[in-house]
Amino acid sequence: MNAADGFSASRQKALEIVENETFKSAITILILVNAVTLGIDTVPDLPETLKLCLRVFDVFVIGVFVIELALKIYAWRAGFFRSGWNVFDFVIVGVSLAPGSHAFQVLRSLRVLRVLRLLHVVPMMKRIVEALFKALPGMGAIMAVLALLVYAGAVMATTLYGRTENEEVAMLFGDLPSSAFTLFQVMTMDGWRNEVVQKVMDDGHPYAWVFFLIFIFLASFAVLNLFIALIVEALQAEQEAAQDEAMEHIEDEIEDAQEEARRQNAEIIALIGELREEVRDLKAERSGPITPPAAPEA
């Protein structure tokens, strides 16, 4: 075996490892356990022994992830970076390798992002994320509509309620940015009645609730529900695409099975024909030439 054959065999072995279901399951379990240990590491006043065990396990996890990525890069070479999920894994593991000094504490805190690798390890999560990415163009259009709605509402609220001597109301609607932020809070319906509407009504605007109810209906019940409808539509389209792919795979398997059956039937028919020829030849050999009976003697 020459060097090229040995290199090809080793790449094939690496490819078999990274595509093995047991290997993928082990990586998934390791990600889940690592997510739990990262959460435990945030608990204050942990015993020193437990802290040491968590550090050792964290180093072990990083080592396993580095080996996994090395195997994938070795097996797929440049094709590894053609997948966005592989690039995502590469960045996450690279962040985990950042030094632990104070200057890199923000990067080190991003270690918990390793749990996001589940988004493409688990097929259902991967399908949902891909559907969300496909829905982004439509979500951008809805965001633009929502921004226009908030802007128009902020201009109206600043004009109606911003010119006041009440400090609390002035903090809410004294200028355009404050009004936009307040209306965003109203849109989420987080304390909108007591913290916003009631203060405006007490400031001499008894019918202010009409404005805020209209805004909530338009922003929360109408526009925001469009996000849900868009995401549901994207998920349904992704599910239909997955079903179509599965059906195409099944149809291909059925066609292959039918082709194999036709081939086997042709072979059986040919074999039966050969057997018939052999039987006919055997009968001919056994019967031999037919001789006329001898004439009786006088």
DOPA-925107 format. One record per residue (C-alpha): residue in three letters; x, y, z. Coordinates in steps of 0.25 Angstrom, whole numbers, always signed. Example, Ala and Ser with C-alpha at 12.3 -4.5 7.8 and 13.67 -1.06 7.14 Angstrom:
! DOPA-925107
<code->ALA&px->+49&py->-18&pz->+31>
<code->SER&px->+55&py->-4&pz->+29>
//
This chain:
! DOPA-925107
<code->MET&px->+0&py->+0&pz->+0>
<code->ASN&px->+6&py->+14&pz->-4>
<code->ALA&px->+5&py->+27&pz->+4>
<code->ALA&px->-7&py->+32&pz->-4>
<code->ASP&px->-15&py->+19&pz->-2>
<code->GLY&px->-12&py->+20&pz->+13>
<code->PHE&px->-16&py->+35&pz->+14>
<code->SER&px->-29&py->+31&pz->+6>
<code->ALA&px->-32&py->+20&pz->+16>
<code->SER&px->-30&py->+29&pz->+28>
<code->ARG&px->-39&py->+39&pz->+23>
<code->GLN&px->-50&py->+29&pz->+20>
<code->LYS&px->-48&py->+24&pz->+34>
<code->ALA&px->-50&py->+38&pz->+40>
<code->LEU&px->-62&py->+40&pz->+31>
<code->GLU&px->-68&py->+27&pz->+37>
<code->ILE&px->-65&py->+32&pz->+51>
<code->VAL&px->-72&py->+46&pz->+49>
<code->GLU&px->-84&py->+40&pz->+42>
<code->ASN&px->-86&py->+29&pz->+52>
<code->GLU&px->-99&py->+30&pz->+60>
<code->THR&px->-93&py->+26&pz->+73>
<code->PHE&px->-82&py->+37&pz->+71>
<code->LYS&px->-93&py->+47&pz->+69>
<code->SER&px->-101&py->+42&pz->+81>
<code->ALA&px->-89&py->+43&pz->+90>
<code->ILE&px->-86&py->+57&pz->+85>
<code->THR&px->-100&py->+61&pz->+88>
<code->ILE&px->-100&py->+55&pz->+102>
<code->LEU&px->-87&py->+62&pz->+105>
<code->ILE&px->-93&py->+76&pz->+100>
<code->LEU&px->-104&py->+74&pz->+110>
<code->VAL&px->-96&py->+70&pz->+122>
<code->ASN&px->-86&py->+82&pz->+119>
<code->ALA&px->-98&py->+91&pz->+119>
<code->VAL&px->-102&py->+86&pz->+133>
<code->THR&px->-88&py->+87&pz->+138>
<code->LEU&px->-87&py->+102&pz->+133>
<code->GLY&px->-99&py->+105&pz->+141>
<code->ILE&px->-94&py->+99&pz->+153>
<code->ASP&px->-81&py->+107&pz->+151>
<code->THR&px->-89&py->+119&pz->+154>
<code->VAL&px->-93&py->+115&pz->+168>
<code->PRO&px->-85&py->+123&pz->+178>
<code->ASP&px->-77&py->+117&pz->+189>
<code->LEU&px->-75&py->+104&pz->+183>
<code->PRO&px->-66&py->+94&pz->+189>
<code->GLU&px->-52&py->+95&pz->+184>
<code->THR&px->-52&py->+80&pz->+180>
<code->LEU&px->-64&py->+82&pz->+172>
<code->LYS&px->-58&py->+94&pz->+165>
<code->LEU&px->-46&py->+86&pz->+161>
<code->CYS&px->-55&py->+75&pz->+156>
<code->LEU&px->-63&py->+85&pz->+148>
<code->ARG&px->-50&py->+91&pz->+142>
<code->VAL&px->-44&py->+77&pz->+138>
<code->PHE&px->-58&py->+73&pz->+132>
<code->ASP&px->-58&py->+86&pz->+124>
<code->VAL&px->-44&py->+84&pz->+119>
<code->PHE&px->-48&py->+70&pz->+115>
<code->VAL&px->-60&py->+75&pz->+108>
<code->ILE&px->-52&py->+85&pz->+100>
<code->GLY&px->-42&py->+74&pz->+96>
<code->VAL&px->-53&py->+65&pz->+91>
<code->PHE&px->-59&py->+76&pz->+83>
<code->VAL&px->-46&py->+80&pz->+77>
<code->ILE&px->-44&py->+65&pz->+73>
<code->GLU&px->-58&py->+65&pz->+67>
<code->LEU&px->-55&py->+77&pz->+58>
<code->ALA&px->-41&py->+72&pz->+54>
<code->LEU&px->-47&py->+59&pz->+50>
<code->LYS&px->-58&py->+66&pz->+42>
<code->ILE&px->-48&py->+76&pz->+35>
<code->TYR&px->-39&py->+64&pz->+32>
<code->ALA&px->-50&py->+56&pz->+26>
<code->TRP&px->-58&py->+67&pz->+18>
<code->ARG&px->-46&py->+76&pz->+16>
<code->ALA&px->-51&py->+89&pz->+9>
<code->GLY&px->-65&py->+84&pz->+9>
<code->PHE&px->-65&py->+86&pz->+24>
<code->PHE&px->-66&py->+101&pz->+23>
<code->ARG&px->-77&py->+100&pz->+12>
<code->SER&px->-87&py->+97&pz->+23>
<code->GLY&px->-92&py->+109&pz->+32>
<code->TRP&px->-94&py->+100&pz->+44>
<code->ASN&px->-80&py->+95&pz->+43>
<code->VAL&px->-75&py->+109&pz->+43>
<code->PHE&px->-84&py->+112&pz->+55>
<code->ASP&px->-77&py->+100&pz->+62>
<code->PHE&px->-64&py->+105&pz->+59>
<code->VAL&px->-66&py->+119&pz->+64>
<code->ILE&px->-72&py->+113&pz->+77>
<code->VAL&px->-61&py->+104&pz->+80>
<code->GLY&px->-51&py->+115&pz->+76>
<code->VAL&px->-57&py->+124&pz->+87>
<code->SER&px->-56&py->+113&pz->+97>
<code->LEU&px->-41&py->+113&pz->+94>
<code->ALA&px->-39&py->+127&pz->+98>
<code->PRO&px->-30&py->+130&pz->+110>
<code->GLY&px->-36&py->+131&pz->+123>
<code->SER&px->-30&py->+145&pz->+127>
<code->HIS&px->-38&py->+157&pz->+131>
<code->ALA&px->-37&py->+163&pz->+117>
<code->PHE&px->-44&py->+150&pz->+111>
<code->GLN&px->-55&py->+149&pz->+122>
<code->VAL&px->-66&py->+153&pz->+113>
<code->LEU&px->-62&py->+142&pz->+102>
<code->ARG&px->-60&py->+132&pz->+113>
<code->SER&px->-74&py->+135&pz->+118>
<code->LEU&px->-79&py->+131&pz->+104>
<code->ARG&px->-75&py->+116&pz->+107>
<code->VAL&px->-90&py->+114&pz->+110>
<code->LEU&px->-92&py->+116&pz->+95>
<code->ARG&px->-87&py->+102&pz->+93>
<code->VAL&px->-101&py->+97&pz->+97>
<code->LEU&px->-106&py->+104&pz->+84>
<code->ARG&px->-99&py->+92&pz->+76>
<code->LEU&px->-112&py->+84&pz->+80>
<code->LEU&px->-119&py->+93&pz->+69>
<code->HIS&px->-113&py->+85&pz->+58>
<code->VAL&px->-109&py->+72&pz->+65>
<code->VAL&px->-124&py->+69&pz->+68>
<code->PRO&px->-132&py->+68&pz->+55>
<code->MET&px->-145&py->+75&pz->+60>
<code->MET&px->-137&py->+87&pz->+66>
<code->LYS&px->-129&py->+88&pz->+53>
<code->ARG&px->-142&py->+88&pz->+44>
<code->ILE&px->-148&py->+99&pz->+53>
<code->VAL&px->-136&py->+108&pz->+52>
<code->GLU&px->-135&py->+106&pz->+37>
<code->ALA&px->-150&py->+110&pz->+36>
<code->LEU&px->-148&py->+122&pz->+44>
<code->PHE&px->-136&py->+126&pz->+35>
<code->LYS&px->-145&py->+124&pz->+23>
<code->ALA&px->-156&py->+133&pz->+30>
<code->LEU&px->-146&py->+145&pz->+32>
<code->PRO&px->-149&py->+153&pz->+19>
<code->GLY&px->-164&py->+153&pz->+23>
<code->MET&px->-160&py->+156&pz->+37>
<code->GLY&px->-152&py->+168&pz->+32>
<code->ALA&px->-164&py->+174&pz->+25>
<code->ILE&px->-173&py->+172&pz->+38>
<code->MET&px->-162&py->+179&pz->+46>
<code->ALA&px->-163&py->+190&pz->+37>
<code->VAL&px->-178&py->+191&pz->+38>
<code->LEU&px->-177&py->+191&pz->+53>
<code->ALA&px->-166&py->+201&pz->+53>
<code->LEU&px->-175&py->+211&pz->+45>
<code->LEU&px->-186&py->+208&pz->+55>
<code->VAL&px->-178&py->+211&pz->+67>
<code->TYR&px->-172&py->+223&pz->+61>
<code->ALA&px->-186&py->+229&pz->+57>
<code->GLY&px->-191&py->+226&pz->+71>
<code->ALA&px->-179&py->+232&pz->+78>
<code->VAL&px->-181&py->+245&pz->+70>
<code->MET&px->-196&py->+245&pz->+74>
<code->ALA&px->-193&py->+242&pz->+88>
<code->THR&px->-182&py->+252&pz->+90>
<code->THR&px->-191&py->+263&pz->+84>
<code->LEU&px->-203&py->+259&pz->+92>
<code->TYR&px->-197&py->+256&pz->+106>
<code->GLY&px->-182&py->+261&pz->+105>
<code->ARG&px->-185&py->+275&pz->+108>
<code->THR&px->-188&py->+274&pz->+123>
<code->GLU&px->-182&py->+278&pz->+136>
<code->ASN&px->-184&py->+264&pz->+142>
<code->GLU&px->-170&py->+259&pz->+143>
<code->GLU&px->-174&py->+244&pz->+142>
<code->VAL&px->-182&py->+247&pz->+130>
<code->ALA&px->-171&py->+255&pz->+124>
<code->MET&px->-161&py->+244&pz->+126>
<code->LEU&px->-171&py->+235&pz->+118>
<code->PHE&px->-175&py->+244&pz->+107>
<code->GLY&px->-166&py->+256&pz->+108>
<code->ASP&px->-158&py->+254&pz->+95>
<code->LEU&px->-159&py->+244&pz->+83>
<code->PRO&px->-149&py->+234&pz->+88>
<code->SER&px->-156&py->+233&pz->+101>
<code->SER&px->-170&py->+232&pz->+95>
<code->ALA&px->-165&py->+221&pz->+86>
<code->PHE&px->-159&py->+213&pz->+97>
<code->THR&px->-172&py->+215&pz->+106>
<code->LEU&px->-180&py->+210&pz->+94>
<code->PHE&px->-171&py->+198&pz->+92>
<code->GLN&px->-174&py->+195&pz->+107>
<code->VAL&px->-189&py->+197&pz->+105>
<code->MET&px->-188&py->+187&pz->+93>
<code->THR&px->-182&py->+176&pz->+101>
<code->MET&px->-194&py->+179&pz->+111>
<code->ASP&px->-184&py->+179&pz->+123>
<code->GLY&px->-190&py->+188&pz->+134>
<code->TRP&px->-196&py->+197&pz->+123>
<code->ARG&px->-209&py->+200&pz->+131>
<code->ASN&px->-203&py->+205&pz->+144>
<code->GLU&px->-190&py->+210&pz->+140>
<code->VAL&px->-194&py->+217&pz->+127>
<code->VAL&px->-209&py->+219&pz->+125>
<code->GLN&px->-213&py->+222&pz->+139>
<code->LYS&px->-202&py->+233&pz->+140>
<code->VAL&px->-206&py->+239&pz->+127>
<code->MET&px->-221&py->+239&pz->+131>
<code->ASP&px->-218&py->+245&pz->+145>
<code->ASP&px->-210&py->+256&pz->+137>
<code->GLY&px->-223&py->+262&pz->+131>
<code->HIS&px->-225&py->+252&pz->+120>
<code->PRO&px->-237&py->+243&pz->+124>
<code->TYR&px->-239&py->+237&pz->+110>
<code->ALA&px->-225&py->+234&pz->+108>
<code->TRP&px->-228&py->+219&pz->+109>
<code->VAL&px->-235&py->+220&pz->+96>
<code->PHE&px->-222&py->+223&pz->+89>
<code->PHE&px->-214&py->+212&pz->+96>
<code->LEU&px->-225&py->+202&pz->+94>
<code->ILE&px->-224&py->+205&pz->+79>
<code->PHE&px->-209&py->+204&pz->+79>
<code->ILE&px->-209&py->+191&pz->+87>
<code->PHE&px->-219&py->+185&pz->+77>
<code->LEU&px->-211&py->+189&pz->+65>
<code->ALA&px->-197&py->+186&pz->+70>
<code->SER&px->-200&py->+174&pz->+79>
<code->PHE&px->-212&py->+167&pz->+74>
<code->ALA&px->-210&py->+170&pz->+59>
<code->VAL&px->-195&py->+172&pz->+55>
<code->LEU&px->-189&py->+163&pz->+65>
<code->ASN&px->-198&py->+152&pz->+62>
<code->LEU&px->-193&py->+153&pz->+48>
<code->PHE&px->-180&py->+148&pz->+53>
<code->ILE&px->-186&py->+136&pz->+58>
<code->ALA&px->-194&py->+133&pz->+45>
<code->LEU&px->-181&py->+135&pz->+37>
<code->ILE&px->-173&py->+125&pz->+46>
<code->VAL&px->-184&py->+115&pz->+46>
<code->GLU&px->-185&py->+116&pz->+31>
<code->ALA&px->-170&py->+114&pz->+30>
<code->LEU&px->-170&py->+102&pz->+39>
<code->GLN&px->-181&py->+96&pz->+31>
<code->ALA&px->-174&py->+99&pz->+18>
<code->GLU&px->-161&py->+92&pz->+24>
<code->GLN&px->-170&py->+80&pz->+29>
<code->GLU&px->-176&py->+79&pz->+15>
<code->ALA&px->-162&py->+79&pz->+9>
<code->ALA&px->-157&py->+69&pz->+18>
<code->GLN&px->-169&py->+60&pz->+15>
<code->ASP&px->-167&py->+62&pz->+0>
<code->GLU&px->-152&py->+58&pz->+2>
<code->ALA&px->-156&py->+46&pz->+10>
<code->MET&px->-167&py->+42&pz->-1>
<code->GLU&px->-156&py->+44&pz->-12>
<code->HIS&px->-147&py->+35&pz->-4>
<code->ILE&px->-158&py->+24&pz->-2>
<code->GLU&px->-162&py->+25&pz->-17>
<code->ASP&px->-147&py->+23&pz->-21>
<code->GLU&px->-146&py->+11&pz->-12>
<code->ILE&px->-159&py->+6&pz->-18>
<code->GLU&px->-154&py->+8&pz->-32>
<code->ASP&px->-140&py->+1&pz->-28>
<code->ALA&px->-148&py->-11&pz->-22>
<code->GLN&px->-157&py->-12&pz->-35>
<code->GLU&px->-145&py->-11&pz->-44>
<code->GLU&px->-138&py->-22&pz->-35>
<code->ALA&px->-150&py->-30&pz->-36>
<code->ARG&px->-151&py->-29&pz->-51>
<code->ARG&px->-137&py->-33&pz->-52>
<code->GLN&px->-139&py->-45&pz->-43>
<code->ASN&px->-151&py->-49&pz->-51>
<code->ALA&px->-144&py->-48&pz->-64>
<code->GLU&px->-132&py->-57&pz->-58>
<code->ILE&px->-143&py->-67&pz->-53>
<code->ILE&px->-150&py->-67&pz->-67>
<code->ALA&px->-136&py->-69&pz->-74>
<code->LEU&px->-133&py->-80&pz->-64>
<code->ILE&px->-146&py->-87&pz->-66>
<code->GLY&px->-144&py->-87&pz->-81>
<code->GLU&px->-130&py->-93&pz->-79>
<code->LEU&px->-136&py->-104&pz->-70>
<code->ARG&px->-146&py->-107&pz->-81>
<code->GLU&px->-136&py->-108&pz->-92>
<code->GLU&px->-128&py->-117&pz->-83>
<code->VAL&px->-140&py->-126&pz->-80>
<code->ARG&px->-143&py->-127&pz->-94>
<code->ASP&px->-129&py->-131&pz->-97>
<code->LEU&px->-130&py->-142&pz->-87>
<code->LYS&px->-143&py->-147&pz->-92>
<code->ALA&px->-137&py->-148&pz->-106>
<code->GLU&px->-124&py->-155&pz->-101>
<code->ARG&px->-133&py->-165&pz->-93>
<code->SER&px->-142&py->-168&pz->-105>
<code->GLY&px->-131&py->-170&pz->-115>
<code->PRO&px->-134&py->-174&pz->-130>
<code->ILE&px->-146&py->-181&pz->-133>
<code->THR&px->-144&py->-195&pz->-140>
<code->PRO&px->-155&py->-202&pz->-147>
<code->PRO&px->-159&py->-216&pz->-142>
<code->ALA&px->-153&py->-228&pz->-149>
<code->ALA&px->-161&py->-236&pz->-159>
<code->PRO&px->-166&py->-250&pz->-154>
<code->GLU&px->-158&py->-262&pz->-160>
<code->ALA&px->-165&py->-271&pz->-170>
//
